[in-house]
Amino acid sequence: MNVITPGTKITLLLLAMMTMMSNVAVVTILPRLSEIYADVDHIAFLSRMMITLPSLAIAILAPFLGNMVYKYGKRKSAIVGLFFFSITGTAGLYLDSIYALLISRFLLGIAIAILMIVSTSLIGDYFKGEERHKFMGLQSAFVSIGGIFFIVGGGMLSDINWRYPFAIYGIGFIILIFAMKYIVEHNYQSNVVDDEEINHRLYPIYIMAFLLMAIFYILPTQFPYLMINVFHATGEKTGLIIASAFVFNAIGALSFVKLKRHFGFSTIYMIGMGIIAIGFIGISQVRELQWFFLTAPIIGLGGGILMTNITAWLLHYAHFTKRVKATAYLTSSLFLGQFFSPILTYPIVQYFGIEDFFNVMGLGLLTVLFVSLTVKSFTKLGKRENI
């Protein structure tokens, strides 16, 4: 059995930090793009696509990229992915056309997809059981740290010049050095389950991954508009408030191991969604900017629990021979949710307004959860009576 070195663990944590949080580096410039490109039709919608177009690329191409990773190996794929992540991510430093910027974001999504497939499948290879759950909690915490770095850094840089946040993507060149030295492909052929169990158990996980990200991504796609346009917050203050959510995202991720000892995956999913719903309602009640430091972290807490839970859920049932493929489809589902988040919520924002939108979403989510719990309880009761 091969020993997993600290350098390998750190590399996996850095990869996770980049892949999940890199999109949010530019969230604080989105409202400003409406002014910079005011002569472009539908710029309010196009500006939101800056962080969701990478998600579209991932959603469409992840299954195909999964085959590529399987064919050429995880180490080589990580090196190629990191190189193109850095090149396409920093493109906003010099591109002028909004459409050229959008194309570069789409290409960035391809690099992110490769890196996420490699990162998640390697965790499945290296760890098992509770050891895997612990590392995934730590990984999700690093994702949150990445969120703080990208959002706060992006917010501060956006106040100087709207292009400067794109420079943050240059960190990919540094992590490339780690990947070349520390990524080693192992195959831990354990926790084998029957192929018959895999197929039907993974599909609901993909659906719930889509719903999770469609709801959680309201935070970076809609929240900045509320703070900047309604509460007139600076880019730095907006970044700090969203970063506070990711601090609690880390706490939620680290709490997953304890929750898993007492609850199943589906119950933890409902707990996380319930917390996010409460956070949405809290945001809708804020009348002074500083109170967002109290309400935004509630959403972060729920998101941290959910992201760790959904990945652990998949790896628990994915056969080791199909781990790359299963991870690719999970990646596709998550980022499809990211892409559709502003598309699905934009009409609701237009109808209710950005302030009431969060209240509507919170109450609607709680209603769905209540109905789901009621149906689940009656289903269990019916099964008991038929015994």
Residue pairs with C-beta under 8 A, 6 or more apart in sequence:
1 188
2 184
2 186
4 126
4 127
4 186
5 182
7 178
7 181
7 182
8 126
8 182
8 183
8 184
9 135
10 178
10 182
11 175
11 178
11 179
11 182
11 183
12 119
12 122
12 123
12 126
12 139
13 138
13 139
13 142
14 142
14 175
14 178
15 78
15 115
15 118
15 119
15 175
15 179
16 119
16 139
16 140
16 142
16 143
16 146
17 142
17 143
17 145
17 146
17 149
18 85
18 112
18 115
18 146
18 171
18 172
18 175
19 112
19 115
19 116
19 119
20 116
20 143
20 146
20 147
20 307
21 143
21 144
21 146
21 147
21 149
21 150
21 151
21 246
22 85
22 89
22 108
22 112
22 146
22 150
22 169
23 51
23 54
23 55
23 112
23 220
23 338
24 51
24 147
24 150
24 151
24 154
24 220
24 242
25 150
25 151
25 153
25 154
25 165
25 166
25 168
25 169
26 50
26 51
26 92
26 154
26 165
26 166
27 51
27 151
27 154
27 220
27 221
27 224
27 238
27 239
27 242
28 151
28 154
28 155
28 158
28 165
28 224
28 228
28 235
28 238
28 239
29 50
29 154
29 158
29 162
29 165
29 235
30 47
30 48
30 50
30 51
30 224
30 225
31 47
31 224
31 225
31 228
31 229
32 158
32 162
32 235
33 43
33 46
33 47
33 50
33 98
33 162
34 43
34 44
34 47
36 162
37 43
37 46
37 47
37 98
40 46
40 98
43 98
45 342
45 346
46 98
46 102
48 221
48 342
48 346
49 102
49 105
49 342
50 101
50 102
50 105
51 105
51 220
51 221
51 338
52 217
52 221
52 338
52 339
52 341
52 342
52 343
53 102
53 105
53 106
53 109
53 339
54 105
54 106
54 108
54 109
54 112
54 335
55 109
55 335
55 336
55 337
55 338
55 339
56 106
56 109
56 335
56 336
56 339
57 106
57 107
57 108
57 109
57 110
57 112
57 113
58 109
58 110
58 112
58 113
58 116
58 331
58 332
58 334
58 335
58 336
58 338
59 332
59 333
59 335
59 336
59 338
59 339
60 332
61 109
61 110
61 113
62 113
62 116
62 117
62 328
62 329
62 331
62 332
62 335
63 325
63 328
63 329
63 332
65 110
65 113
65 114
65 117
65 328
66 117
66 324
66 325
66 327
66 328
66 329
66 331
67 325
67 328
68 77
68 114
69 77
69 114
69 117
69 118
69 121
69 324
69 328
70 324
70 325
73 185
74 118
74 121
74 122
74 183
74 185
74 324
75 179
75 183
75 184
75 185
77 114
77 117
77 118
78 114
78 115
78 118
78 179
78 183
79 176
79 179
79 180
80 114
81 111
81 112
81 114
81 115
81 118
82 111
82 115
82 172
82 173
82 175
82 176
82 179
83 172
83 176
84 107
84 110
84 111
85 108
85 111
85 112
85 115
85 169
85 172
86 169
86 170
86 171
86 172
86 173
86 176
88 104
88 105
88 107
88 108
88 110
88 111
88 169
89 108
89 111
89 166
89 168
89 169
89 170
89 172
90 166
90 167
90 169
90 170
91 100
91 101
91 104
91 108
91 166
92 101
92 104
92 163
92 165
92 166
93 163
93 164
93 166
93 167
94 163
95 101
95 104
108 169
109 335
112 335
113 328
113 331
113 332
113 335
116 327
116 331
117 324
117 327
117 328
117 331
118 183
120 311
120 315
120 327
120 330
120 331
121 323
121 324
121 327
122 183
122 185
123 132
123 135
123 136
123 139
123 315
124 132
124 315
124 318
124 320
124 323
124 327
125 185
125 186
125 187
125 188
125 320
125 323
126 135
126 186
126 188
127 135
127 188
128 188
128 190
128 191
129 191
130 257
132 312
132 315
133 256
133 257
133 260
133 308
133 312
134 257
136 253
136 256
136 308
136 311
136 312
136 315
137 253
137 254
137 255
137 256
137 257
137 308
138 253
138 254
139 253
139 308
140 249
140 250
140 252
140 253
140 254
140 256
140 304
140 307
140 308
141 250
141 253
141 254
141 304
142 250
143 249
143 250
143 253
143 307
144 246
144 247
144 248
144 249
144 250
144 253
144 300
144 304
145 246
145 250
147 242
147 243
147 245
147 246
147 249
148 243
148 246
148 247
149 168
150 168
151 239
151 242
151 243
151 246
152 236
152 239
152 240
152 243
153 165
153 168
153 239
154 165
154 168
154 235
154 239
155 234
155 235
155 236
155 237
155 238
155 239
155 240
156 235
156 236
156 239
157 164
157 165
157 167
157 168
158 164
158 165
158 235
158 239
159 234
159 235
159 236
187 320
188 320
189 320
190 320
191 316
191 320
192 319
192 320
193 317
193 319
195 319
197 317
198 317
198 318
198 319
198 322
198 326
201 317
202 314
202 317
202 318
202 326
202 329
205 310
205 313
205 314
205 317
205 330
206 329
206 330
206 332
206 333
207 333
208 269
208 310
209 310
209 314
209 330
209 333
209 334
209 337
210 333
210 334
210 336
210 337
210 340
211 337
212 269
212 272
212 273
212 306
212 307
212 310
212 334
212 337
213 333
213 334
213 335
213 336
213 337
213 338
213 341
214 337
214 338
214 340
214 341
214 344
215 273
215 276
215 337
215 341
215 361
215 365
216 276
216 299
216 302
216 303
216 306
216 307
217 337
217 338
217 341
217 342
218 280
218 341
218 345
218 358
218 361
219 242
219 245
219 296
219 299
219 300
219 303
220 242
221 341
221 342
221 345
222 342
222 345
222 349
222 354
222 357
222 358
223 242
223 283
223 296
224 238
224 242
225 349
225 354
226 283
226 354
226 355
226 358
227 233
227 237
227 238
227 241
227 289
227 292
228 235
228 238
229 354
230 354
230 355
231 289
231 292
233 241
233 289
237 289
241 289
241 292
241 293
241 296
242 296
244 293
244 296
244 297
244 300
245 296
245 297
245 299
245 300
245 303
246 300
247 297
247 300
248 297
248 298
248 300
248 301
248 304
249 300
249 301
249 303
249 304
249 307
250 304
251 301
251 304
252 272
252 275
252 300
252 301
252 302
252 303
252 304
252 305
252 306
252 308
253 304
253 305
253 307
253 308
254 304
255 304
255 305
256 268
256 304
256 305
256 308
256 309
256 312
259 268
259 271
259 305
259 309
260 268
260 309
260 312
263 271
265 309
265 312
265 313
265 316
268 305
268 306
268 309
269 306
269 309
269 310
270 369
270 372
270 373
271 302
271 305
272 302
272 303
272 305
272 306
272 309
273 302
273 306
273 365
273 369
274 302
274 365
274 366
274 369
275 298
275 299
275 301
275 302
275 305
276 298
276 299
276 302
276 303
276 306
276 365
277 361
277 362
277 363
277 365
277 366
277 369
278 298
278 362
278 366
279 295
279 296
279 297
279 298
279 299
279 300
279 301
279 302
279 362
280 299
280 358
280 359
280 361
280 362
280 365
281 358
281 359
281 362
281 363
281 366
282 294
282 295
282 298
282 362
283 292
283 295
283 296
283 299
283 358
283 362
284 355
284 356
284 357
284 358
284 359
284 362
285 295
285 359
286 292
286 295
310 330
310 334
311 330
314 326
314 327
314 330
315 323
318 326
318 327
319 326
345 357
345 361
348 357
348 360
348 361
349 357
352 360
